[in-house]
Amino acid sequence: MIHPEYLETVFQASPPSGGWPRNFHIITAYNPGIILGAELNAKADEELRKELNLAGSRCFRITGCSPDLTHREEGWGVAGLTDEEALTMGRKHGQNAIFSVTDGILSVIGCLSGERIRIEAWEKRILPDEESKNLEKIESSDQGIDFEKLWRIVTSQFPLDEHSDHGPDHWKRVEQNGLMLAASSGADAVVVRLFALFHDSRRENEFSDPDHGRRGAAYAHELRGTYFQITDEQFELLEFACTWHTETTHNANPTIGTCWDADRLDLGRVGIIPDAKYMNTVLGRQLANKISSERMP
């Protein structure tokens, strides 16, 4: 059975050289039935790219997104494969379905069932240029910080279990939420990414730990200058966001508000439904209302 989310997918993509092929498929290796971390997804994506190149296929980057942009998976547009060849690639990488574009019409095909569902014109599912550019700008804004190295350092010093409710899995979801929110809130994406990493990094338990935000801010101060560099103004925002993220609900600064909303949108992991009245950003409120409506009995 094809997951219904496939039918709502929108795409971040630019036409390859020469324009869109008449017929092509869209295949991803991300999250094969389970949610993987960024490192494992990147590795799977590179393996898929190499396999497609070895098959002599023409590849171009296409990223599939949920309509509200809260979920995104990088993939490849592939010209020159038959449906069965494309489905074989999808099955090999644990996918429920792949997409097909035939004469400008987007369809989804189940990897196991072979069921094909026609969706609509391909170009209607492409994100507007301005929205795509905003996402690309935010994702590429790192001020020269080696975030991969910084994550390794902070996670190696985390005192709780790696997969605890307040551990690195949660931090990664906060980062994803924050970057998505920043596309419309105007938040400083570097501060948002650093907040995601540091805000719970010094937790000593999973329950009552009122000073963990302050310790996280102090830890960021300790590593600043050696493992990352930001301006004094940026650090003031980071320090405030970390220190007060569990004790204060609202802040007029778009970066601080985005940080806090990104964290609260992940409350579902501990059985709490996010409440729109505690959100700072327009999109944060919209998403909280959506989550709430979906979980109501």
Backbone torsions as a table, in degrees:
resi	resn	phi	psi	omega
1	MET	NA	134.1	180.0
2	ILE	-77.8	128.9	177.6
3	HIS	-61.7	135.1	-176.3
4	PRO	-62.2	-23.8	-180.0
5	GLU	-59.9	-28.6	179.8
6	TYR	-60.8	-33.0	-175.6
7	LEU	-72.0	-16.9	-178.9
8	GLU	-101.9	-1.5	-172.8
9	THR	-62.6	137.8	170.5
10	VAL	-116.1	166.0	-170.4
11	PHE	-131.9	138.8	170.3
12	GLN	-98.2	113.6	-174.4
13	ALA	-162.7	150.8	172.2
14	SER	-122.6	145.2	-178.5
15	PRO	-59.6	138.0	175.1
16	PRO	-69.1	170.9	177.9
17	SER	-54.8	128.7	-178.0
18	GLY	92.8	-3.7	178.4
19	GLY	91.3	176.0	-179.1
20	TRP	-66.7	131.6	174.4
21	PRO	-61.3	156.3	178.8
22	ARG	-63.3	-40.7	-180.0
23	ASN	-132.5	133.3	174.1
24	PHE	-160.1	167.7	177.3
25	HIS	-117.2	160.2	175.2
26	ILE	-123.1	121.0	-174.9
27	ILE	-130.2	139.7	174.1
28	THR	-125.8	158.7	172.8
29	ALA	-112.5	2.1	-177.8
30	TYR	-69.0	146.0	168.8
31	ASN	43.8	65.9	-177.1
32	PRO	-74.8	75.1	-179.0
33	GLY	87.1	-16.8	175.6
34	ILE	-137.5	157.9	178.6
35	ILE	-82.6	118.3	178.0
36	LEU	-97.8	160.9	173.8
37	GLY	-75.8	171.6	-176.1
38	ALA	-60.2	-39.8	-177.0
39	GLU	-66.2	-44.5	-179.5
40	LEU	-69.6	-37.2	177.1
41	ASN	-64.1	-41.6	179.4
42	ALA	-63.1	-39.3	178.6
43	LYS	-65.2	-44.5	179.0
44	ALA	-64.1	-38.4	179.2
45	ASP	-63.5	-41.3	180.0
46	GLU	-68.1	-37.5	177.1
47	GLU	-63.1	-41.8	178.3
48	LEU	-63.0	-43.6	-180.0
49	ARG	-59.3	-44.0	-179.9
50	LYS	-63.8	-41.4	179.9
51	GLU	-64.1	-40.4	179.3
52	LEU	-66.7	-39.4	177.7
53	ASN	-65.1	-40.4	178.9
54	LEU	-64.6	-29.9	179.0
55	ALA	-78.6	-1.4	179.1
56	GLY	76.8	21.4	-177.6
57	SER	-86.4	152.7	174.6
58	ARG	-89.6	118.4	-174.0
59	CYS	-114.5	147.3	174.4
60	PHE	-150.5	145.5	-172.0
61	ARG	-72.0	131.1	172.8
62	ILE	-137.9	132.2	179.2
63	THR	-112.9	123.8	177.6
64	GLY	-88.6	139.2	-176.1
65	CYS	-134.4	150.7	167.5
66	SER	-70.4	156.9	-176.3
67	PRO	-57.0	-31.9	179.9
68	ASP	-91.4	4.1	176.9
69	LEU	67.0	15.6	178.1
70	THR	-77.7	-17.3	179.1
71	HIS	-132.5	131.1	-177.3
72	ARG	-140.4	138.5	178.1
73	GLU	-134.8	122.8	177.3
74	GLU	-73.6	144.0	179.2
75	GLY	-151.0	-165.8	-176.4
76	TRP	-132.7	132.9	165.1
77	GLY	-80.1	134.4	-173.5
78	VAL	-133.1	119.8	176.1
79	ALA	-103.5	142.9	174.4
80	GLY	104.6	1.4	178.0
81	LEU	-103.0	148.5	169.3
82	THR	-76.3	166.9	176.7
83	ASP	-57.1	-44.0	-176.8
84	GLU	-66.4	-39.2	177.6
85	GLU	-63.6	-41.6	178.9
86	ALA	-66.9	-40.9	178.4
87	LEU	-64.3	-36.6	177.3
88	THR	-61.4	-41.7	176.6
89	MET	-62.8	-44.0	179.6
90	GLY	-61.9	-44.5	178.8
91	ARG	-63.6	-41.1	-179.2
92	LYS	-59.0	-33.0	-178.4
93	HIS	-101.1	20.9	169.6
94	GLY	71.6	25.5	-175.7
95	GLN	-89.1	147.6	176.1
96	ASN	-75.2	-33.6	-177.1
97	ALA	-159.5	166.0	172.8
98	ILE	-128.8	169.2	176.4
99	PHE	-108.0	151.2	176.1
100	SER	-131.3	136.7	173.0
101	VAL	-116.8	117.1	-178.3
102	THR	-126.6	118.2	-178.2
103	ASP	51.5	40.4	175.5
104	GLY	82.4	3.4	-179.3
105	ILE	-107.8	127.0	179.6
106	LEU	-86.9	131.2	175.0
107	SER	-133.3	161.7	173.1
108	VAL	-117.8	140.4	-177.6
109	ILE	-125.5	127.2	178.0
110	GLY	-68.9	130.3	-176.7
111	CYS	-67.1	-33.3	-179.5
112	LEU	-95.3	-43.2	-175.2
113	SER	-82.5	-26.3	-174.5
114	GLY	75.9	2.9	178.5
115	GLU	-61.3	135.9	178.5
116	ARG	-117.4	128.9	177.6
117	ILE	-121.4	121.0	176.8
118	ARG	-74.7	133.9	-177.9
119	ILE	-103.7	-77.3	177.8
120	GLU	-172.1	-172.8	179.2
121	ALA	-59.4	134.0	-177.9
122	TRP	-54.0	-46.0	-173.7
123	GLU	-66.7	-19.3	176.5
124	LYS	-73.6	-17.3	-177.9
125	ARG	-99.7	2.7	179.1
126	ILE	-87.9	130.3	178.6
127	LEU	-60.9	143.3	176.4
128	PRO	-56.3	148.3	-176.5
129	ASP	-53.2	-43.5	-175.7
130	GLU	-63.2	-40.5	179.4
131	GLU	-67.3	-40.9	177.7
132	SER	-64.1	-41.1	-179.9
133	LYS	-64.8	-38.2	178.0
134	ASN	-62.6	-43.0	178.5
135	LEU	-63.4	-44.6	-179.4
136	GLU	-64.0	-40.5	-179.5
137	LYS	-63.2	-43.4	-179.5
138	ILE	-66.2	-44.8	-176.8
139	GLU	-66.4	-30.3	-177.1
140	SER	-89.4	-3.0	-176.9
141	SER	-86.5	99.3	-179.2
142	ASP	-130.7	-1.0	177.9
143	GLN	53.1	31.4	177.7
144	GLY	78.0	7.8	-179.8
145	ILE	-76.8	132.3	175.2
146	ASP	-85.0	85.0	-175.2
147	PHE	-64.4	-33.4	179.7
148	GLU	-62.4	-44.8	178.1
149	LYS	-65.9	-42.5	-179.0
150	LEU	-62.3	-40.6	177.0
151	TRP	-61.5	-41.4	179.6
152	ARG	-61.3	-42.3	-178.1
153	ILE	-65.5	-49.2	-175.8
154	VAL	-68.1	-42.8	-179.8
155	THR	-66.0	-32.8	-179.9
156	SER	-67.8	-21.4	-179.0
157	GLN	-102.9	3.7	-178.5
158	PHE	-69.2	125.6	-172.9
159	PRO	-76.6	-16.0	-178.5
160	LEU	-101.3	-179.5	180.0
161	ASP	-64.9	143.1	-176.9
162	GLU	-56.4	-33.6	-176.6
163	HIS	-105.8	24.3	177.5
164	SER	-71.2	167.4	-177.1
165	ASP	-60.3	-26.7	-178.0
166	HIS	-112.0	21.0	-175.8
167	GLY	-96.0	-165.7	-174.6
168	PRO	-56.5	-30.8	176.9
169	ASP	-62.1	-42.7	176.8
170	HIS	-65.4	-43.8	-179.2
171	TRP	-57.7	-41.1	-178.0
172	LYS	-65.8	-39.5	178.1
173	ARG	-66.9	-36.7	176.6
174	VAL	-63.6	-41.2	177.9
175	GLU	-61.4	-46.3	179.3
176	GLN	-62.2	-44.5	177.3
177	ASN	-60.6	-45.0	-176.4
178	GLY	-63.3	-42.6	178.8
179	LEU	-66.4	-36.9	177.1
180	MET	-64.9	-44.8	179.3
181	LEU	-66.1	-37.8	-176.6
182	ALA	-63.2	-24.8	-179.9
183	ALA	-61.4	-25.8	-179.9
184	SER	-116.0	-20.1	-176.2
185	SER	-86.8	-19.3	-176.8
186	GLY	81.1	15.7	-179.3
187	ALA	-68.2	157.3	174.4
188	ASP	-75.5	109.9	-173.4
189	ALA	-65.0	-31.9	179.3
190	VAL	-65.4	-45.8	178.2
191	VAL	-62.9	-40.8	179.1
192	VAL	-60.7	-44.4	179.8
193	ARG	-65.3	-39.5	179.0
194	LEU	-69.4	-38.2	175.4
195	PHE	-58.6	-46.4	-179.9
196	ALA	-55.3	-39.3	-177.3
197	LEU	-75.8	-40.6	-170.2
198	PHE	-96.3	-21.2	-166.7
199	HIS	-61.0	-35.1	178.6
200	ASP	-113.6	10.7	-170.8
201	SER	-67.9	-20.8	-177.7
202	ARG	-112.0	20.7	175.9
203	ARG	-62.2	141.1	179.4
204	GLU	-106.5	-12.5	174.6
205	ASN	-157.7	173.6	-176.0
206	GLU	-92.6	2.7	-170.8
207	PHE	-118.6	-105.8	-177.4
208	SER	-93.2	112.7	179.7
209	ASP	-149.3	70.7	-170.5
210	PRO	-62.4	-19.9	-177.2
211	ASP	-98.8	6.9	-174.6
212	HIS	-65.2	-32.8	178.9
213	GLY	-65.8	-40.8	177.8
214	ARG	-64.5	-40.8	178.8
215	ARG	-66.1	-37.1	176.9
216	GLY	-62.3	-42.3	177.5
217	ALA	-63.6	-40.8	179.3
218	ALA	-65.5	-36.5	178.1
219	TYR	-66.0	-40.2	176.5
220	ALA	-62.0	-40.6	177.7
221	HIS	-61.8	-38.0	-180.0
222	GLU	-64.6	-39.5	-177.1
223	LEU	-85.9	-19.8	-179.4
224	ARG	-62.7	137.0	179.8
225	GLY	94.9	-25.5	177.6
226	THR	-103.7	-49.2	-175.9
227	TYR	-110.1	-12.7	172.5
228	PHE	-159.1	155.6	179.9
229	GLN	-133.7	127.8	174.4
230	ILE	-136.9	167.2	-179.1
231	THR	-71.9	164.8	177.0
232	ASP	-60.8	-39.5	179.8
233	GLU	-63.2	-41.3	178.4
234	GLN	-65.4	-40.3	-178.8
235	PHE	-67.5	-34.7	176.7
236	GLU	-60.5	-40.7	177.2
237	LEU	-65.3	-45.4	-179.9
238	LEU	-61.4	-46.4	-178.4
239	GLU	-61.2	-45.3	-179.3
240	PHE	-65.4	-45.5	-178.2
241	ALA	-60.7	-44.1	179.3
242	CYS	-66.6	-46.6	-174.4
243	THR	-61.6	-40.6	-170.4
244	TRP	-109.5	12.9	-171.3
245	HIS	-67.8	-19.3	177.6
246	THR	-107.1	-6.4	-174.1
247	GLU	-111.8	-13.3	-177.8
248	THR	-130.0	141.6	-175.7
249	THR	-95.4	-40.0	-171.9
250	HIS	-128.6	150.4	175.1
251	ASN	-152.6	137.8	-176.3
252	ALA	-74.2	-18.7	179.3
253	ASN	-71.0	126.0	-174.8
254	PRO	-63.8	-29.7	179.8
255	THR	-72.5	-45.7	178.3
256	ILE	-64.2	-44.4	178.5
257	GLY	-60.7	-39.2	178.3
258	THR	-65.4	-42.1	177.5
259	CYS	-57.9	-48.9	-176.2
260	TRP	-68.0	-39.8	177.5
261	ASP	-63.6	-40.8	-179.5
262	ALA	-59.3	-39.1	178.3
263	ASP	-69.6	-46.4	-175.4
264	ARG	-69.7	-26.2	177.6
265	LEU	-68.1	-11.6	178.8
266	ASP	-103.2	15.3	-180.0
267	LEU	-64.9	-19.8	179.6
268	GLY	-57.8	-24.6	-179.2
269	ARG	-64.3	-22.9	179.0
270	VAL	-113.5	21.5	173.6
271	GLY	80.0	16.3	179.8
272	ILE	-110.2	131.2	177.7
273	ILE	-85.2	124.1	179.1
274	PRO	-56.6	139.6	-178.5
275	ASP	-109.0	125.7	-176.5
276	ALA	-59.0	-29.1	-176.6
277	LYS	-69.7	-14.3	177.3
278	TYR	-100.2	6.4	-179.6
279	MET	-92.8	150.6	-177.2
280	ASN	-102.8	-28.0	-174.5
281	THR	-103.7	154.8	178.5
282	VAL	-59.7	-47.5	-179.2
283	LEU	-67.0	-36.1	177.4
284	GLY	-59.9	-42.0	177.8
285	ARG	-66.0	-41.4	179.2
286	GLN	-61.5	-44.1	-178.7
287	LEU	-68.3	-39.3	178.0
288	ALA	-62.8	-41.0	177.4
289	ASN	-64.8	-38.2	179.1
290	LYS	-65.5	-45.3	179.4
291	ILE	-62.0	-42.9	-179.1
292	SER	-61.8	-44.3	-178.4
293	SER	-66.9	-34.5	-179.2
294	GLU	-71.9	-25.0	-176.3
295	ARG	-100.2	-2.4	177.3
296	MET	-70.7	140.7	-179.6
297	PRO	-66.5	NA	NA
